Amino acid sequence: MMMSGAIDDLKLRLEPIPEGYYLLGFSGGADSVAMLMMLSASVREGRIRLEAVHVNHGLRGAESEQDAAFCAGVCRKEGIPFHAYRANLSGKTDEAAAREARFFFLRKRLTETKADALILAHHADDQAETFLMRLLRGSGPDGLEAMRPDETVQGIRILRPMLRLRRSEIRDALCADKISWREDSSNQETIYLRNRIRKELLPVMENITASAVEKICRTSWMIASDNDVLNARVKEILDQYADGWMLNAEALSQYGEALRHRALRRWWELQAPELAEHTLNAEQTDALDELLFRIKGKSNLPGGMHAVRCGKYLFLPEKKPGHPKPVQVTGKETVFGDYRLEESKSENNPGDGRRAQEVPADFISGCMIRTRQPGDRIRPFGSSGSRKLQDYMTDRKIPEPFRDGIPLLCRGNEVLLVCGVGAGNIPKWDPDNKPVRLIWHGKLPWTE
């Protein structure tokens, strides 16, 4: 099957594809066949390398097997490497299960081959259908931008060069060039929302207004352009107020609702990329937004996770980083995870006990830096008795999510310094004792 005029003409309207090595999702339907035909010339010219990947879901019995055989035959004739997978959907027959399995194998092959990107044969009608599906499900601006010609999804770069082509002109070109394809009989079943939109809703819209599909696509592209501007602003906000598992809720609450909601969704997505469906819906976003205006509270999130508001911060406890192993205090500087305890010359004052504290030079011999443990006690500086460290932190209103990660200078189970909080049983400052200054370095959000 050599390319001829009609397909050549369509190729001139593709989004540009840079030189590189690509995988093509190849179902054998009209769209993916046209995409392969348009890319074949670039392959023969040596401008790109291409491999077609087919996923057989086995949902249509012999028809599915014939699809796979057809795809292998097309690639053989065109000299395109071909790789096929057989999916096991464990009895599931829905579109979502098939899509998830297909993406799993495409991602697997992309990882194996180290290809530059995955090429998919979505076109303008697919774009309009996706927009309407998401509109009917109540999606916000992020969802209504639908598909982009070049985007990264779950760490995979996806190119969609045909998004400006209509389904009808693709099929017309294949027919004109006498190129065959496979029809998926399940596309006629109206039990699926996408099929109902394709067969019932879009034809009505096209009758009401000319070029409805093109207008819908244009709307989605305008939304995507607006999203780029807003997302850039959200990145600035998160760079300033988010630190992994925690977010400065007090600061974020000062912004308008549109930026707040977008920032909350983006913060969540950055922390939970392993979830297949991890985008917050409208109700979850609203619940999370409410926590920005409360001192305490909790909100459930996808994947069995939850957010907690405590003090000025919003936390994702399940994403709390692990604690560094205890380290012996040695030399002029002791590193403990993201923190450092520096020993420097005296500044002729005792320090505040929080960031800095002066002690006799030999006082820290044998001390450790670690996080809290059961049985820890502290005798607050100037006090006659010791207390449980838990009670000490509670009295000083240290937000609970921080408590397990605060660096402590300890001797045994006696806490001598609580980073950013205060001092325990340390000698009274005396310039004749040749004191040294201990200084904590690192972010101390529990002190804010």
N, C-alpha and C positions, 0 to 999 in steps of 0.2 A: 504494500500500500504506500504509494509515493504521494506526497502532497501536491495539490494542484491549486488552481486559482482561488476558489472560495475560502478555503482554509488559510491560504496565504494572505488574503485580504483581512481576515479576522486577526491574524497574528500581528498585523500592523497596529492594532488597537489594544494589544496587551500592555499591562503595566510592565515596565522594564525589569528584566531579570539579570542581575550582574553575573559575571563569570563565577563559576563555582561548581560544587558537587551537591546534587539535590536528590531527594526522594520524592516520588510522585505517588500520592494516594490514588490507586487505580482500581476502580470498581468494575470497569467494563461498560458503564453507562455512557450515554452520549457525551456528557460533559467531560468526563475523564479521558475518553477516547479522543475528543477534539483537543484537549490539553496536550496529550501525548503526541498527537500529530503535529501540533504547532511547535513543540519543543524538539521534535526529531531533527529538524534542519540544523538547529543550534548544536545538537549532539554531533551530527555528521561534520559540522564545521569545526568541532573541537572547542567551541566556546564554553560549553557546559558539559558536565558529566551527569548522567541521569540513571536512576534505578527505579523501576515501578514496583510498588508494594501492594499486594492484594490481600484482603482479610476476608476469608470465607466464614460467615456466621453460621452456615448450615441451617438457616431458618426455612428455606424453601426446597429442601430435599434435592432432587435431581437438578432442579433449576439452578441452585447455588453451585452445584458441581460443574454444570455447563458454563456458568459465569467464569469460574476459575480457569477452566480449560480455554475459553475464549480469550481471556486476558493473557494467558501464557502464549497463545498462538499469535496474538497481535504483537507482543513484545519480541517474539522470535523473528517475525517478518521484518520488524523495524530495527532489529539489532539492539534492542534496549534490554539490559539486564533485568531479570524479573525475580521477585521473591514473594512467596505466598505463605500465609499463616492460616491455620484452622482454629477458630475461636470456640471455646466451650462456655456457653452462657448459663450453664447449670439450670436449664429449664426456663430461663427468662426469655421472653419474646418481645419485650418493649423496645422502643427506639432508644431510650436512654441507655439500656444495657448494651445494645449493639454499638452505640456510639462510644461508650466507655471502653469496650473491648477493642474496637478499632483503633482508638487513640493509644491504648496500651501497647499494641503491637507496632504501630507506627513509631511510637516513642522508643520502643525496644530496638527497632531496626536503626533508628537515627543514632542511638547510642553506640550500637555495634559498628556502624559504618563511619561514624564521626562526620556525617554529611553536614553541609553548611545550613541547610534548612529543609523544611517539608513544604512541598507545593501541593495545594488543594485546588480543585476545579470548581469552586463556588462562583456563581455568576450573579447578575443583577436581580434576577427573580428570587434566588436563594436569599439575597440580602433583604429584599422586601418582605419575604416570608418570615425571616428571622426577626425583623423589626416588629412586624405585626404580632408574632407569637409573644415576644417580650412585652409589647404594649398591653396585650390581653392579660398577661400575668402580673401587670403592675410594676414593671421594671422602671428604674429611674434613669437618669442620663447615662450612667455607665453602661447599662444594658441596651439602651436605645441607640447607641452608636453602632450596634450590631457587629459586623465583621470589618476588619481593616485589610487593605491589600498587603501590608507588611506589619506583623505584630508578633510579640512573644507571649506564648500561652504556656503556663506551668514550665517555664524554662526552655521551651522549644520555639524556635523561630519559624513562623508560618508565612508563606507567600501565597497570595490569591490573585494571580495576574488577570483573571477573567471577570472581575467584579463589575466592569462597565459593559459587559456583553449580555444580551438578552438570551434566554433559553431558546426562543424560537429561531433567532438568527444562527445560533450554534448548530441546531438541528438542520436548518435549511442548508448550511454550508456542508455538513456531512453528507446530506442527500445529494447535493450538487456534485460533490466529488466522489459519490458512490462508495462512501465509507460506512460500514455497518457498525452497530453497537448492540448492546444487550438492554432489554427493558426489564426493570424490576417490577414484578406484578404487585408487590405490596404497596407500590406508589399509588395504586388505585383504591386502596382501602381507606375509607373516610373515618375510621376509628382513631386515626392519628391526627392530632391538631394541625401539624404542618400540611398534611394532605388536604384537610378541609379548607385551610386558608388558600392553598394552591388551586383547588378545584371549585370552591364555592365563593370565598370572600374576594379574592383578587379579581376574578372575572367581573363581579358586580362593581368593584371600584373602577376597573378599566372602562366599564360602560358609563359610569357616572362622570368620570373625568379622563380626558385623554392623557396617555403616558403616566398613569398612576404609579407604576413601578419605578420609573425614572424619578418622579417627584419624591417618592418615599426614600429612595436611595440618596437623593440629594439632601433630604432632611437628616438622614443618619450621618452623612459626611459633615454637615454643619455642626451637628451635636458633637461628633468626634473632635472637630476643630476647637469648639468651646471647651470640651473636656481637657484638651491638651493645656490650655491656659490655666484652667482651674487646678489641674493636677500639678502643674509646676508650682503654683502657690501653696498647695497642700504639702508638697515636698519641703518647701521652705519652713512651713509650720512644724512638720514632724521632725525635721532636722534640729529645730530649736527646742521642741518640747517633748519629744519622745525618745526613750532610751530602751530599746528592746521591749521587755515585758512591762514597762511602766510608762505612763503618759501623764503629763501635767494637766490634769483636768481643770484646775482653777484657771490656768492660762487659756486653754482651748475654749472655755465657756464664754470668753469675751468676744468671740467671733460670731458672725452671722450663721444662721442655721445651715445654709448650703455648704459653707466651708467646714463647719463642725461635722456634719454628717459624712461628707466626703473624706475628711481626715480620719474619722473613726473607722470607716470601712477600709481605708487604705492601711491604717495601723493594724487592724485585725488581719487583713490579707497578708501583710508582711510577717506576721507572727504565726500564721497557720497555713503555710503553703502546701502542707502534706495532705490536706483534706481535698477530696475530689470536688465537693460542692461547698466551698468555704466562703463565698460571698454572702454578706449579711443581707437578709431581706428587710423590707421596710419596718416591720414590727420590731425586729432585733435591733435595727439601727436606732429607732425611736427609744427603745428601752435603754440602750447604751448612752444615748444623748441625755436622758433624764438623770443618769448618774453624774453628769458634769455639774449638776446644780444641787447635789446633795453631799453632805459630809460623809455619810455612810450608806452602803447599799450593795446589792449584788444583782447581776443580770446573767441569765443563761445564754450560752453561745453554741454554735454548731460543734459537733464532734465531742459532746459531753464536757466542753470547757465552760468557763464562766469568767466574768469580769467583776472585780471588787473595787469599790470606792472607799478609800481610807485616807483621811486628811485631805491634802491637796492633790493626791495622785489617784489615778485609775490603774489597776493592776490586772495582769493575767497570771494568776498563781501557778497554773500548770506550765508556764513558760519560764518560771523563775530559774535563773542559772544555778548550776551546782556550786558547792562551796569548795574553795581551795583546801588542800591538805594543810594541817598545822605546820608552821615553820619555826625553827629556832632563831631567836634574835641574835644576829652576829654582825660585827663590823659596823661601818658607818651607815649602811642602808640595808633594810630587810624588805624583800619583795613578797607580797602576799596577794596573789591574783592581780586585780587591777589597782591595788593599793601599795603604797610604800611607807615605811616608817623610817625616817631619816634622823640620824644623830648628828647634831651640829654644835657649834660653840654657843655658850650661854649668851643671852642678850640682857643679862642683869635684871630679869624679872621672871616670876614663876610661870608665866603663861596662863592661858585661860582654861586649861584642862580639857579642852575640846579638840582643837586643831594642834595646839602646842602645849607642852608641859616640860618643865625643867626638873630634873632629878639628879641625885648623886651619880657620879660616873659609873660606879660599880653596882648600882641598884638593879639594872636590867639583866645582870648576869643570870643565866639559867631560865630566863623568861621565854615564852612562846607567843606567837601570834596565831590566833585561831578564831573560829566562830563559836557561838554559845553551845554549851553542852548541859545535859541534866545535872543538877547539883551545883551549878555555878552560883557563887555569891559575891557580893561586893560590899565593902565598907566605904560608903561615900566619904570623900575627903572632908575632914572636920567632924565626922560623926563618930559616936562612941560604940556603935554596934553595926553588925553586918546585916545584909538583906538579901533576899533572893534576887538574882539579876532580872528575872521576869517582872517582879514588882517594881524594881528600880526603873526599868524601861517604861512600864505603864505609867508611873508617876510623872515621867518626863515627856509623856505623850508621843512616844516614838511609834509611828504607824506599824501595826503588827506585821504586814508583809515584809518590812525591812529587817525585822529583828534577827532572823536566822542568819543574815548575811553580813552583819556589822562586824568589822575586825575588832578583836579584843586583844589587849596585852595582858597575859595571864602568867601566874606562877601557880602551877597545880590547878585547883578549881577556884582559886581566888582571882578575881578580875581586878586589875590595877588601872587600866585605862580602857574606856569605851570610846572608840573612834567617833569624834564629832559630838559626843554626848557629855562626858565628864570623867573625872578621876576618882579612883578608889583610895585604898590605904597606901598612900605614898608619903615619904618624909616631907616635913615642912621645909619650904625653900630656905636655904641658908647659903649665902655667897661664899662662906668659908669652906663649904663642902665640895668645892670645885664642881658645880653642877654642869650638866650637859643638857642641851635642848632636844627634845623628841618632837618631831613634826610629822603629822599624817598628811599624805598626798593622795589625791584621788577624789572622785565625785562623792559628795556626801548628801544625797537628796533628803535623807531623813532629818537633816538639820534645817531644812528650809521652812 
